[in-house]
Amino acid sequence: MEQQSNNIPKHFAVIMDGNGRWAKKRGLPRLLGHRAGVEALERTLRAAAEMGVSVLSVYAFSTENWNRPKMEVAGLMELLQRYAKAKVPELKKSGVKVRFCGSRKGVPEEVLNVIDWSESETAACDRITLAVCFNYGGRQEIIDAISAAQQAGMVIRTEDDLRCFLYLPDLPDPDLVIRTSGELRLSNFWLWQSSYSEFYFTDTLWPDFGKEELKKALESYSGRERRYGRVEQL
């Protein structure tokens, strides 16, 4: 196992962007780009575990992704189910705890069954947590949290009051958010949790991402001073 840096993020998050462009550049169907993206996730997860990272969260399917072509959405649902069934036993052996973050509304029952099974199978694992943001939207999460608080008869007065109603309230906020493919936006990802996160953007398309690219991101992070909202005075 690699030696852990003194300034490595406990939790880093990835907006896995560029699967479609990767496939288009090669004259391939978009779904083959998504499959290549799954391989990139496997590489990145292995590297993160070796480096001593505690949590890797990934933006796998947003609430807006339902607007994509029906065949592509169906293919993504199938890919999730096939990948989970094939890889969860291997992830379990490697000590990877799988958790899902997002709304369950509108998700096909067979997909929900695979999600529940994946979480149950890996619940006791403690080497690294893979948090899969699926059917996730940052604004929707905040709305759902407020709604859940109201249903519980709670009055939200502090950040902690709201946090306990988030999808995964015990997950630490991401220290670092990485976005691939050259795009420079959050796209409704971890809006609450990334308030004080550091950001790293790379032109690398997600299917080409791996250990070396991750090292570059973590090296950039290690040289920064975390300010947590403090603004330098003029």
Backbone hydrogen bonds in HBPLUS format (Angstrom, degrees):
<---DONOR---> <-ACCEPTOR-->    atom                        ^
c    i                          cat <-CA-CA->   ^        H-A-AA   ^      H-
h    n   atom  resd res      DA  || num        DHA   H-A  angle D-A-AA Bond
n    s   type  num  typ     dist DA aas  dist angle  dist       angle   num
A0054-SER N   A0010-LYS O   3.00 MM  44  5.22 137.5  2.18 130.3 143.3     1
A0055-VAL N   A0010-LYS O   2.97 MM  45  6.33 151.0  2.05 155.9 159.6     2
A0175-ASP N   A0011-HIS O   2.78 MM 164  5.64 149.5  1.88 149.9 157.5     3
A0012-PHE N   A0055-VAL O   3.09 MM  43  6.52 151.9  2.18 161.8 160.1     4
A0057-SER N   A0012-PHE O   3.13 MM  45  6.50 159.1  2.18 140.7 147.1     5
A0013-ALA N   A0176-LEU O   2.81 MM 163  6.26 160.9  1.85 159.1 164.9     6
A0178-ILE N   A0013-ALA O   2.75 MM 165  6.07 168.0  1.76 155.5 158.6     7
A0014-VAL N   A0057-SER O   2.84 MM  43  6.33 146.7  1.95 148.7 159.4     8
A0059-TYR N   A0014-VAL O   2.99 MM  45  6.35 155.1  2.05 168.0 168.6     9
A0015-ILE N   A0178-ILE O   2.76 MM 163  6.19 163.3  1.79 165.3 171.2    10
A0017-ASP N   A0015-ILE O   2.95 MM   2  5.82 118.4  2.34 115.0  98.8    11
A0180-THR N   A0015-ILE O   3.43 MM 165  6.64 165.8  2.45 168.6 165.6    12
A0206-TRP N   A0017-ASP O   3.05 MM 189  5.54 154.2  2.12 138.8 143.9    13
A0022-TRP N   A0018-GLY O   2.91 MM   4  5.97 154.8  1.98 149.3 156.4    14
A0023-ALA N   A0019-ASN O   3.07 MM   4  6.34 156.7  2.12 147.1 152.6    15
A0024-LYS N   A0020-GLY O   2.91 MM   4  6.14 160.0  1.95 149.0 155.1    16
A0025-LYS N   A0021-ARG O   2.98 MM   4  6.10 158.6  2.02 148.8 153.1    17
A0026-ARG N   A0023-ALA O   3.02 MM   3  5.25 138.3  2.20 102.3 114.4    18
A0028-LEU N   A0023-ALA O   2.85 MM   5  4.82 174.4  1.85 142.3 140.5    19
A0027-GLY N   A0024-LYS O   3.05 MM   3  4.92 163.5  2.07 103.5 108.6    20
A0032-LEU N   A0029-PRO O   3.06 MM   3  5.60 137.9  2.24 111.4 121.8    21
A0033-GLY N   A0030-ARG O   2.87 MM   3  5.05 128.1  2.14 100.6 115.6    22
A0034-HIS N   A0030-ARG O   3.08 MM   4  6.57 144.7  2.21 146.1 156.4    23
A0035-ARG N   A0031-LEU O   2.96 MM   4  6.30 149.5  2.05 142.9 151.3    24
A0036-ALA N   A0032-LEU O   3.01 MM   4  6.20 153.1  2.08 138.1 145.1    25
A0037-GLY N   A0033-GLY O   2.91 MM   4  6.15 138.3  2.08 136.2 148.6    26
A0038-VAL N   A0034-HIS O   3.00 MM   4  6.40 137.9  2.18 141.8 151.9    27
A0038-VAL N   A0035-ARG O   3.14 MM   3  5.11 125.9  2.45  93.0 106.4    28
A0039-GLU N   A0035-ARG O   3.26 MM   4  6.68 150.6  2.35 143.2 150.2    29
A0040-ALA N   A0036-ALA O   3.05 MM   4  6.40 147.8  2.16 142.2 151.1    30
A0041-LEU N   A0037-GLY O   2.96 MM   4  6.27 147.5  2.07 141.9 150.7    31
A0042-GLU N   A0038-VAL O   3.01 MM   4  6.37 153.3  2.08 146.8 153.4    32
A0043-ARG N   A0039-GLU O   3.07 MM   4  6.39 161.1  2.10 148.7 152.9    33
A0044-THR N   A0040-ALA O   2.93 MM   4  6.12 164.1  1.96 151.0 155.5    34
A0045-LEU N   A0041-LEU O   2.85 MM   4  5.94 158.4  1.90 151.1 157.0    35
A0046-ARG N   A0042-GLU O   3.04 MM   4  6.23 164.0  2.07 150.7 154.4    36
A0047-ALA N   A0043-ARG O   3.01 MM   4  6.25 163.4  2.04 149.2 153.9    37
A0048-ALA N   A0044-THR O   2.87 MM   4  6.03 159.3  1.91 148.3 154.2    38
A0049-ALA N   A0045-LEU O   2.99 MM   4  6.20 159.6  2.04 150.3 155.2    39
A0050-GLU N   A0046-ARG O   3.02 MM   4  6.28 158.4  2.07 149.3 155.2    40
A0051-MET N   A0047-ALA O   3.00 MM   4  6.23 143.9  2.13 145.9 155.7    41
A0053-VAL N   A0048-ALA O   3.04 MM   5  5.34 159.5  2.08 158.9 153.8    42
A0052-GLY N   A0049-ALA O   3.20 MM   3  5.26 155.5  2.26 101.5 108.9    43
A0129-THR N   A0054-SER O   2.87 MM  75  6.25 162.1  1.91 150.7 155.8    44
A0056-LEU N   A0129-THR O   2.89 MM  73  6.23 165.9  1.91 172.3 177.1    45
A0131-ALA N   A0056-LEU O   2.87 MM  75  6.19 156.8  1.92 144.2 151.8    46
A0058-VAL N   A0131-ALA O   2.93 MM  73  6.41 153.2  2.00 166.0 171.4    47
A0133-CYS N   A0058-VAL O   2.84 MM  75  5.88 165.9  1.86 171.6 175.3    48
A0060-ALA N   A0133-CYS O   2.96 MM  73  5.56 139.8  2.13 135.5 148.1    49
A0061-PHE N   A0133-CYS O   3.19 MM  72  6.60 159.2  2.24 153.1 152.7    50
A0135-ASN N   A0061-PHE O   2.65 MM  74  5.30 125.4  1.94 126.7 144.2    51
A0136-TYR N   A0061-PHE O   3.13 MM  75  6.56 157.5  2.18 147.3 149.9    52
A0065-ASN N   A0062-SER O   3.04 MM   3  5.17 147.8  2.15 101.5 111.1    53
A0063-THR N   A0136-TYR O   2.99 MM  73  5.30 136.6  2.19 122.2 121.4    54
A0067-ASN N   A0064-GLU O   3.08 MM   3  5.91 166.7  2.09 122.2 126.4    55
A0068-ARG N   A0065-ASN O   3.08 MM   3  5.50 167.4  2.10 114.1 117.3    56
A0072-GLU N   A0069-PRO O   2.99 MM   3  5.37 120.4  2.36 106.6 121.3    57
A0073-VAL N   A0069-PRO O   3.03 MM   4  6.38 161.2  2.06 158.5 164.3    58
A0074-ALA N   A0070-LYS O   2.89 MM   4  6.06 166.3  1.90 153.2 157.1    59
A0075-GLY N   A0071-MET O   2.92 MM   4  6.04 151.0  2.01 139.2 147.6    60
A0076-LEU N   A0072-GLU O   2.91 MM   4  6.19 147.5  2.02 146.1 154.8    61
A0077-MET N   A0073-VAL O   2.97 MM   4  6.29 154.9  2.03 151.8 158.4    62
A0078-GLU N   A0074-ALA O   3.01 MM   4  6.24 158.0  2.05 146.8 152.9    63
A0079-LEU N   A0075-GLY O   2.85 MM   4  6.01 151.6  1.93 142.4 150.9    64
A0080-LEU N   A0076-LEU O   2.97 MM   4  6.17 159.8  2.01 148.0 152.1    65
A0081-GLN N   A0077-MET O   3.16 MM   4  6.41 165.2  2.18 146.7 150.3    66
A0082-ARG N   A0078-GLU O   2.88 MM   4  6.05 168.5  1.89 155.3 158.7    67
A0083-TYR N   A0079-LEU O   2.85 MM   4  5.85 164.4  1.87 150.5 155.6    68
A0084-ALA N   A0080-LEU O   2.95 MM   4  6.01 166.2  1.97 149.0 153.3    69
A0085-LYS N   A0081-GLN O   3.04 MM   4  6.17 170.8  2.05 150.7 153.5    70
A0086-ALA N   A0082-ARG O   3.06 MM   4  6.15 151.5  2.15 143.5 151.2    71
A0087-LYS N   A0083-TYR O   2.78 MM   4  5.73 157.9  1.82 155.8 162.0    72
A0088-VAL N   A0084-ALA O   2.92 MM   4  5.29 160.8  1.96 142.1 145.6    73
A0090-GLU N   A0087-LYS O   2.99 MM   3  5.21 117.2  2.40 105.4 121.0    74
A0091-LEU N   A0087-LYS O   2.83 MM   4  6.11 158.7  1.88 159.3 166.7    75
A0092-LYS N   A0088-VAL O   2.82 MM   4  5.98 156.6  1.88 154.7 160.8    76
A0093-LYS N   A0089-PRO O   3.14 MM   4  6.41 154.6  2.21 141.0 146.7    77
A0094-SER N   A0090-GLU O   3.09 MM   4  6.36 140.5  2.26 140.5 151.4    78
A0094-SER N   A0091-LEU O   3.09 MM   3  5.01 123.4  2.42  92.1 107.0    79
A0096-VAL N   A0091-LEU O   2.91 MM   5  5.15 171.0  1.92 150.6 147.7    80
A0095-GLY N   A0092-LYS O   3.08 MM   3  5.17 160.5  2.12 105.0 110.8    81
A0127-ARG N   A0095-GLY O   2.89 MM  32  4.87 141.2  2.04 139.2 147.7    82
A0128-ILE N   A0095-GLY O   3.35 MM  33  6.65 152.2  2.43 146.1 146.1    83
A0097-LYS N   A0128-ILE O   2.87 MM  31  6.24 160.6  1.91 156.2 161.3    84
A0130-LEU N   A0097-LYS O   2.74 MM  33  6.03 164.1  1.77 162.0 167.0    85
A0099-ARG N   A0130-LEU O   2.92 MM  31  6.18 166.3  1.94 154.7 154.2    86
A0132-VAL N   A0099-ARG O   2.73 MM  33  6.14 163.9  1.75 165.3 164.0    87
A0101-CYS N   A0132-VAL O   2.87 MM  31  5.96 157.2  1.92 144.2 142.9    88
A0134-PHE N   A0101-CYS O   2.96 MM  33  5.99 133.5  2.18 133.8 147.9    89
A0103-SER N   A0135-ASN O   3.08 MM  32  5.75 153.4  2.15 149.2 142.7    90
A0107-VAL N   A0104-ARG O   3.29 MM   3  5.63 167.0  2.31 124.2 126.5    91
A0111-VAL N   A0108-PRO O   3.00 MM   3  5.34 129.1  2.26 105.8 119.2    92
A0112-LEU N   A0108-PRO O   3.02 MM   4  6.41 158.3  2.07 153.8 160.5    93
A0113-ASN N   A0109-GLU O   2.90 MM   4  6.16 151.8  1.98 150.5 158.1    94
A0114-VAL N   A0110-GLU O   3.29 MM   4  6.47 151.5  2.37 133.4 139.7    95
A0115-ILE N   A0111-VAL O   2.93 MM   4  6.23 155.6  1.99 151.4 158.7    96
A0116-ASP N   A0112-LEU O   2.90 MM   4  6.13 167.0  1.91 154.0 156.5    97
A0117-TRP N   A0113-ASN O   2.95 MM   4  6.10 157.2  2.00 144.2 151.0    98
A0118-SER N   A0114-VAL O   2.90 MM   4  6.03 160.6  1.94 148.6 153.6    99
A0119-GLU N   A0115-ILE O   3.11 MM   4  6.35 161.5  2.14 152.3 156.5   100
A0120-SER N   A0116-ASP O   2.97 MM   4  6.13 158.5  2.02 146.7 153.2   101
A0121-GLU N   A0117-TRP O   2.87 MM   4  5.99 164.2  1.90 155.0 158.8   102
A0122-THR N   A0118-SER O   3.33 MM   4  6.38 146.2  2.45 139.7 146.9   103
A0123-ALA N   A0120-SER O   3.47 MM   3  5.22 168.1  2.48 100.8 104.2   104
A0125-CYS N   A0122-THR O   3.03 MM   3  5.44 161.7  2.06 117.4 123.3   105
A0141-GLU N   A0137-GLY O   2.90 MM   4  6.11 152.6  1.98 153.6 161.5   106
A0138-GLY N   A0188-ASN O   2.70 MM  50  4.99 157.0  1.75 142.8 145.2   107
A0142-ILE N   A0138-GLY O   3.24 MM   4  6.52 156.3  2.30 144.9 149.6   108
A0143-ILE N   A0139-ARG O   3.01 MM   4  6.31 161.2  2.05 152.6 158.0   109
A0144-ASP N   A0140-GLN O   2.81 MM   4  5.98 163.7  1.83 152.3 157.0   110
A0145-ALA N   A0141-GLU O   2.88 MM   4  6.06 148.8  1.98 143.5 152.4   111
A0146-ILE N   A0142-ILE O   3.01 MM   4  6.26 160.3  2.05 149.4 153.7   112
A0147-SER N   A0143-ILE O   2.94 MM   4  6.17 161.2  1.98 150.7 156.4   113
A0148-ALA N   A0144-ASP O   2.86 MM   4  6.02 157.9  1.91 146.7 152.6   114
A0149-ALA N   A0145-ALA O   2.96 MM   4  6.14 153.3  2.03 145.0 152.4   115
A0150-GLN N   A0146-ILE O   2.95 MM   4  6.21 156.3  2.01 148.7 154.9   116
A0151-GLN N   A0147-SER O   2.96 MM   4  6.23 158.9  2.01 149.7 155.3   117
A0152-ALA N   A0148-ALA O   3.01 MM   4  6.20 137.7  2.19 138.1 149.3   118
A0152-ALA N   A0149-ALA O   3.15 MM   3  5.04 125.2  2.46  90.9 105.2   119
A0154-MET N   A0149-ALA O   2.80 MM   5  5.04 159.4  1.85 158.9 152.6   120
A0153-GLY N   A0150-GLN O   2.98 MM   3  4.99 156.2  2.04 102.8 110.0   121
A0161-ASP N   A0158-THR O   3.17 MM   3  5.17 123.7  2.50  93.6 107.5   122
A0162-LEU N   A0158-THR O   3.38 MM   4  6.81 150.1  2.48 144.6 150.8   123
A0163-ARG N   A0159-GLU O   2.84 MM   4  6.05 163.8  1.86 156.0 161.6   124
A0164-CYS N   A0160-ASP O   3.31 MM   4  6.35 157.2  2.36 146.6 148.4   125
A0165-PHE N   A0162-LEU O   2.92 MM   3  5.61 163.2  1.95 122.9 128.6   126
A0166-LEU N   A0163-ARG O   3.00 MM   3  5.30 171.5  2.00 117.1 119.5   127
A0171-LEU N   A0168-LEU O   3.10 MM   3  5.63 162.3  2.13 117.9 123.5   128
A0198-GLU N   A0175-ASP O   2.89 MM  23  6.10 172.6  1.90 140.3 142.4   129
A0177-VAL N   A0198-GLU O   2.81 MM  21  6.22 153.5  1.88 154.1 162.1   130
A0200-TYR N   A0177-VAL O   2.90 MM  23  6.24 150.2  1.99 161.2 161.0   131
A0179-ARG N   A0200-TYR O   2.96 MM  21  6.46 156.1  2.02 160.5 166.8   132
A0202-THR N   A0179-ARG O   3.12 MM  23  6.50 157.7  2.17 163.2 166.9   133
A0181-SER N   A0204-THR O   2.78 MM  23  5.02 149.0  1.87 128.1 131.6   134
A0182-GLY N   A0202-THR O   2.82 MM  20  5.40 143.2  1.95 142.0 132.1   135
A0194-SER N   A0190-TRP O   2.83 MM   4  5.49 148.6  1.93 147.7 151.6   136
A0197-SER N   A0194-SER O   3.16 MM   3  4.80 164.8  2.18 100.9 105.6   137
A0208-ASP N   A0205-LEU O   2.87 MM   3  5.57 152.0  1.95 125.5 134.2   138
A0209-PHE N   A0206-TRP O   2.89 MM   3  5.08 165.8  1.91 117.7 122.2   139
A0214-LEU N   A0210-GLY O   2.90 MM   4  6.09 155.3  1.96 154.0 162.2   140
A0215-LYS N   A0211-LYS O   2.90 MM   4  6.16 153.4  1.97 148.2 155.2   141
A0216-LYS N   A0212-GLU O   3.16 MM   4  6.49 152.2  2.24 143.8 150.2   142
A0217-ALA N   A0213-GLU O   3.12 MM   4  6.47 156.2  2.18 147.2 153.1   143
A0218-LEU N   A0214-LEU O   2.91 MM   4  6.20 161.8  1.94 156.6 161.4   144
A0219-GLU N   A0215-LYS O   2.82 MM   4  5.96 149.2  1.91 147.1 156.0   145
A0220-SER N   A0216-LYS O   3.02 MM   4  6.22 153.9  2.09 144.2 150.7   146
A0221-TYR N   A0217-ALA O   3.00 MM   4  6.28 156.9  2.05 144.4 151.0   147
A0222-SER N   A0218-LEU O   2.88 MM   4  6.03 154.8  1.94 144.2 150.8   148
A0223-GLY N   A0220-SER O   3.33 MM   3  5.58 144.2  2.46 101.9 111.1   149
A0224-ARG N   A0221-TYR O   3.08 MM   3  5.48 167.1  2.09 119.0 121.0   150
A0230-ARG N   A0227-ARG O   3.01 MM   3  5.14 166.9  2.03 113.9 117.3   151
